[in-house]
Every structure is written in C-alpha cells, then in structure tokens.
Amino acid sequence: MREATNVAVIGAGPSGLIAAREAAKRGFDVAIFEEDSEVGVPRHCAGLLSLDGLKEIQVPFDDGFVQNKVRGAHFLSPCKLSFTVERREPVACVVNRSSFDKFLAAQAVHAGAILKLNSRVRRIRRVGGRISIVGDFGEVKADVVIDAEGVPSRLIKQVGLRPLPAQHLLPAFQCELTGTHIDKDYVEIHTGRELAPEFFAWVIPLSGDSARIGLACKGASPREKLEMFIKDRFKGENVNKIRSHSGLVVTSGPIPRTFHDNFIAVGDVAGQVKPTTGGGVIWGGMCAMIAGETAAEAAEAEALSRDFLASYETRWRRRLGNEVRLTLLARRMIDSLSDGTIDRIFEIVRKSNLHLKLSAEGKMDFQAASILRLMSNMAILRVLASSLGDLKKAMIAYIRDHSILC
C-alpha cells in the first residue's frame, strides 16, 4: 500500500466506489479502504433501483446483478385501500446488492483505483496541509479524503462535522422468502401506524417464487413487526425464510455541511438519502460523481481548503436541494398523520384518479413534482386542514431539524 495518495475513499459501498471511479478516471491516484473482507458483504438495503437512476450514475443495465424488473407499485393504506402507480414498461430493477457493489468495484478498479480490503480506518488527522488516515494498515496521507463510511458516522465527527441525528435513524429488518405468490411486476408498499410507525413495510418480488420483505419503524421492534406482517400478508401460504438482516433507514435529510478542509462526505453518512423511502443508492451515487470530480479538481489545483471544496456542496445542493426540501417535508407530514387521515387520502387518490397522473408523470428518484401534485389537490388539502394540530407538529420538527435547507 502506498504511503500517500491523491484521494483516499473510506468505504466500498456504492457512493464510495462511484466517487473513486470518477476521481480515478481523471488520472489521479485513488485508494479505497474497506473494513470488510469482501465488497458487498454484508448485504444492505432493499435493492430497488430505477432504470433512469442507473443511467444517472452511469451504471449500465447488467443481468449479472439484476434479479427482477418491475413496472409499478401497489400502495396500501392502513385499512387496505389501495391504488397502483405503473407504467407499461419496466421502470425499476431489483438488484442483488452484493453483485451490484462488486460491479461498481470493478468499474472503479478498471478506472485505476486501488481497492484495499480488511482495512478499517480508525482515525483521521490533518498534517501539514494534507490529511492522514490511520488504521490497521498503517498510515496513509492524502490530498483529499472522501468519507463514504455509511450510517455509523464515526469518522465524520473527527473533522468537526455534525453527524446524522439519531432520532431519524430508524431500525429496519428485512428477509427473503420463498414460496410466495405475488405479482412479479409490482412492488407493494404497506402503510399504517400500527404496522410500521413513521415508515412502512415493503414487498419486493424477486425471481421465481421468492420475495424480499422488509419493514422499518420508530419506537418498536422491526423484527417483531415484520413477523406479524408476514403472517398477515402471506396467510395460508407455505413460505420459507432463507436469509435476513437488520439495518438502519435514514430519514433525516442531509447533514448541515458535507465538506471541510481536505474532506468530503458523501452518501448515507452525509444524509443524501430520500426521506420518503430511505433509498440512497441513486442520490448518493449522483452526489458521489460530483464528489469524485471535485476531489480530482482540488488535487490538480492543489486547492485543498474548505473554500475550494465548498463547490461540492454547492453543486449537489443545486441538483437535489428542491427534492430534499419537499421529500423531507412530505416525510414529516406523513409521520404526523393518523391512520384514519391516511385512509381518507387514499380514498381521494382513488376517486379522483390521481394515481393515473402519478403513473404518467411520477419519477422514483425525483418525487417533488408528484408531492406538489398531491398537495395541490383541494380535497387532500381539506383533509390536511382537518389535521392542523398534527401538521403543526410536523412543521415544527421540519424547521427545527433542517432550517439549514430553507
């Protein structure tokens, strides 16, 4: 391992690998430090990615990591009212995250990055205008560190940036089932305070008779909630659980600042995750492309201070700022609503055929337009107005936690 590099990337998840790819393909020395012994292990997230999103992060559609393609989603209210948002052709793919991450690692290495496994970074410190990372591998000096460590946020604190707020990190549990009988073309989203407080349960069809089932919630055990959901959803079916894992879903929105001297934060650790769904691969990947390019520009210009690296934040917020504001507001509003209010909104969507307009216009990764369409419906506004007390709490929480975004 070199004792020095232009760009050191911490974490070999999608955001770290994409940032490394972008910096390396511009001709700079890039080293990726991954604490685990294998990229993509353990697996993370539900693995549902839009086809448009893959194009955004310059990842070609590849059957090697795709397990299924879907063309829509069934949304179910607490009392089982439902509507469907769909297209005629597939709009998203379900990926094997282990294989997907390995694909991204191959892209980064092909671009010239060095991948160092079993390399846990324990400490970061600035030395003489450069930044030094320290771990079991020794010490490596870099011009710029790109922190893509994920939710734990251990290292970001060492440079003085604010970590993700714990109150908006929701415990989640997910498993894969065989023996299911579900429509392979549609994802299912199940809502309700009793089912999954402040989030939802999901059913994602895989190949054959298998499906990925998960749930995140606040103030309860997601494992216990998921077990109850599976018994209800697959009642009478002889399903078998083949694997499971736990994790955290980020609903906080971005941290206030994502850069410092010689330092850029990207992906989950920076809160670059859709608050509505907890999906971070595409948003994080988009920001990672900007991070890798900015790091390369900084190394080339030998301009490593926060003043230069601030352009990274300016660029990604210009790209995603409106989406962040509206999806975060939507998340806080949904969290505040009673099950009865959610049921009433579902009734309105069904009766007014709003789901048809959402089907025609909606986008998985850019949801602001869909949110505005829903919130501009007069019948929905009247329902929301009847819940002013709850909405007031939601607005206070939104302003308190993220006034930096306004």
N, C-alpha and C positions, 0 to 999 in steps of 0.2 A: 504494500500500500504506500502510495506517495505520501510524503510528509507535508505536501502543500498541493492545493488545487485552486482553480478559479472559483468553482461553485461546488459547495457541499450541500447535498439534498438529504434531509433526515426523514426517512420513511419511504417504503416502496409500495405504497398504495397508489391508486390512480392519479391523484393530484401530484404526488412526488415524482412519479415516473413520467408523467406528461411534462412537468416543469423541467426535469432532467433532459428529456428528449429535445425540448425547444432550445435549451442552452447549449447542449452538445452539438446539435446540427448547425450551430453558428460558429463552430470551430473551437470552442473553449473546453478546457479540462473540467470534467464533471464527475464527481464521485457520489454515489448513492449509498447511504448507510441504513441497513435494515436489521432490526434486532432479532427477527425470527430466522430460522434456518432455511426457509423456503418462501418465495414470493407467493402471495395469495392464500397462505395458510397461517392462522385460521381464517375461515371464510367470514365475510362481512356483508351486511345489507341484504335487501330483498332481490337485488339484481334485475330490476325492471328499468330498461333504458330506452328512451325514444330513438327512433331511427334518425330523426333530424338532429338530435343531440349528438349522436355518434359522428355525424358529418361536422358538427360544430367543433368537436375536439380532434378532428382529423384521424378518426379510427375507422378503417374500412370494415364493412359488414363481413364477418367471418364465421363460417359454420363451425369452426373449431371451438368457439366459446358460446354459441347460441343454442339454447335448449328448446326455445319455442318462440313463436311470433304471435302477437295479439293485435286485434284491431279495435278494441274498445274496453270499456269498464262498466260494470253494473254497480250503482251506488244504492245502498240500502239504509233506510232510516231506522231509528230505534224500534218502531212498531212494524218494520218490514215493508214499508212503502219503498218503491224502487223506481229509478229511471236509469236509462242507459245512454252513455256518450260513446259514439262509434264512428268509424269510417268504413268505406268499402274495402280498402286495402289495409294491410298491417301498418300500425303506427309505432309499435314498440317491439322490442325483443326481450326475452328473459335470458339472462346470461348466467353461465357458471362463473362465479366471481373468481375462483381460483384460476381457471383457464384464461379469463379476461385479463386479470392482473399479469399473468405470465406473458400474454400477448403484448401488453404495454411495456413490460420489462424488455422484451425482445426488441421493440421499437427503440427504446432508449439506448440499449447496448449497441444496436446497429448504427445509431447516430454517433456513437463514440463514448458514451458514458461508461464508467466502471461501476459495477454492482458489487457491494460488499455485504454479504450475509453474516448472521451471527455477530452483528456489530451494533451493539446498543450504545447510543450516545448518552452520557451521564451528565455532562456539564458543558456549558458554553461560556467563553470569556473573550473579551476584546483585548488584543495585544498589539500595540504599535500600529494602529490603523487597520489591522486585519482582525479576523475573528477566528478563534481557535475552538475546535470541538474535541472533547476528551471522552474516551471510553475504554473498553477492554482492549481495543485495537491499538491504543496509544493516543497520540495527539496529532491532529491534522489541522493545518492553518488554511484558511480560505479567504478569498476576497469577499464572497457573499455566501451566507447560509440561507437556504430555503427550508423552512420548517414545515414539514407535512406529516407531523407525528400523529395526527388524528386527535380524537377526543381527549386523551389524558392531559394534554396541556402542561406537561412537566417543564419543558424547556422554555416555553414562551415567557414564563414568569421570570426566568433568569435574565432576560434582557429588558425587563420592566414593562412589558405589555400586559394588558388586562386579559385574563383567561376567560373561557366560556363560563357563563353564570350557571351554577349547579342547579338552580331551580328550573332551568329549561333544558335539562338533560334527562330525558325520560327513559327509564329502564324498558327494554324490549326483549321479547323471546320469540324465537322462530324455529319451526321444524319442517321437515319434508315428510309427506305422507304418500303411501302407495295405496292402491285400491279405491281411488276416488272416482266419482262420476260427475265431472264438471265440464262445461263448455270450454274447449281449448282456445277459443278466440277471445275470451273475455276475462279480465281481472275482476275481482269482487272487492268492494270497499264497504265495510260494515261499521256503522257509527252508533254512538249511544254512551251516555254517562255511566250506565250500569255495566255495559260491556267493556268500554275502554276509556276511562276518564281522561279528557284532554288530548285524545288522539283517536285511533281507530284500529280495527282488525283488517287484515288483508288475506286474500286467497289468490295465489298466482299459479296458473296452470303451467306444468312442465310437459315433458314428452310422455307419451304413453298414458298410464293412469295415475301419474304422480302429480303432486302439487306442493307449492311452498306456502305455508300458513304461518302468519305471524301477528303479533299484537304488541303495541306499546301503550303505556298508560302512566298516570301520575297518582301516587298515593295508594297503590295496590300492587300486588304481585302479578307481573305479566304472565308468568308461567301458569299460575292458578287460573287467571282469567282466560288464558289461551286454552287450557284443558277444558274449561266449561264451554267455551265457544266451539271447540272441535266436536264435543259430544252433541251439541245442539245442531250445528251446521251439517254434520255427517251422520245424523241419527239414522240407524238402520243400515249403514254401510260398513262393510268389514275392512276398515282402514288400518294400516300399519305405519307406525312411526319409524323412520330409518335413520334420521340424524337430527340433531337440534343444537342450537347455540343461543347465547344471550348477548346483549349489547346495549348500546345507548343511542337514542334518537335525539338529534339536535334540533330544537325548535326556537332557539334564542335569536336567530338572525346573526349578522356579523358582529365581531368584537369591535370596539370603537376605533382602534388603529391596528393596521396589519403590517407595519414596517417599522424599522429602527435603523440605526447605523449598521451597515453590513448585514442586514437581516430582513427577510421577507417571510410572512406566514401565509399559508395557502391551504385551501380545503377545509376539512372538518375543524381543525384547530383554530381556523380563522372564522368559523361560523358561516362559511359560504355554502349554505345548505338551505333548500326550500323549506321554510317553516310550516307550510301546509302539509307536506308529505314526508319530510325528513330525507328526501333524496338529495345526495350531494355529489354524485359522480360527474354529472354534466356541468353543473355550476362550478364545482371545484375544478374540473378539467378546463373550463373556459378561463378561469382565473389563473390556473397553472400555466397556461400558454402565455398569458401576459407576464407572469412571474418569471418564467424561464427567459423570455425575451428581455425583460428589464434587467435581470441579473447579468445577462451577457453584455448588454449595453453598458452597465455600470463597470464591469470588469474591463471592457475595452477602453472606456474613457478614464479609468482609474478614479471614478467618482463614486465613492462608496458610502457617503454620508446619507443620513436620513433625508436631507434636502433633495438629493437626486432620486433616491428610491421612493420618495413620495409619489412619483409619477405612476408607480404600480397601482397604488390605491386610487389615484385619480382616474386611471383608465378602467379598472374593474368596476368601480362605483358608477362611472358613466354608463357602462354597459348593463349593469344589473341593478342599479340603485332604485329605479321605479318598481321593478319586480320585487325587490327586497321589501320596500315600504308597504306595498299592497298585500303581498302574501303574508307578511308579518301581522298586519292589521287584521287580515282575514282569520289567521290562526287564533289571535287573541279574542276575536269576536265569537268564533265557533266555540272556543273553550268556555265562554261565558253563558252560552245558550242552554236552556233546559231541553230535555228530550222532546217535550211537547212542542216547543218552538221549532226545533229541527224538523219534526214531523210535519208541521204546518208549512214550512218552507219547501219540503219535498212535494207536498200536495200542489203548491203553486207552480213549481217547476213542471210537474206532470200536466196540470190543466192548461197551462199557458204554452206548452211545448217549448219551453226554454231549452230543454235538453237537445232539441234538434238544432237550435242555433249554436249551442256549445259544441255540438258534434261538428258542425260545419266550420266553426271559427277557432275553437279552442286549441291550445298547444300545451303539451305536457310540461315543457321547461319554461315557458313564458305565459304565466297564468293571469297576468294583470288585466288583460282585456276581458277575460271570462269573469273575473271577480267584479270588474266595473259593470259588466252587463247584468249580473245578478243583483248587484246593489242598486242599480238604476231602475229595477222593476218596482212599480208603485205598490203592488200587493206585498212584495217582500219587504219594502220599506215600512209599510204599515205594521207588519208582523214585528219587525225590529223595533219600531217605535213603541210597541206594547211591552217591550223588554228593556226599557230605558235604564232601569236600575242595574241590570246585568251588563248592559253595554257601557255604562259609565265606568264600571269596574274594569272592563276590558280596555277602555281608552286610557284610564289612569295607568294601568300596567304597561300598556304600549309606550306611553310617553315617558314613564319612569325608566323603563329598561333601555329605550332606544331613541331618546331625544336627539342623539347624535346624527340620526338618519334623516331628521326632518329638515 
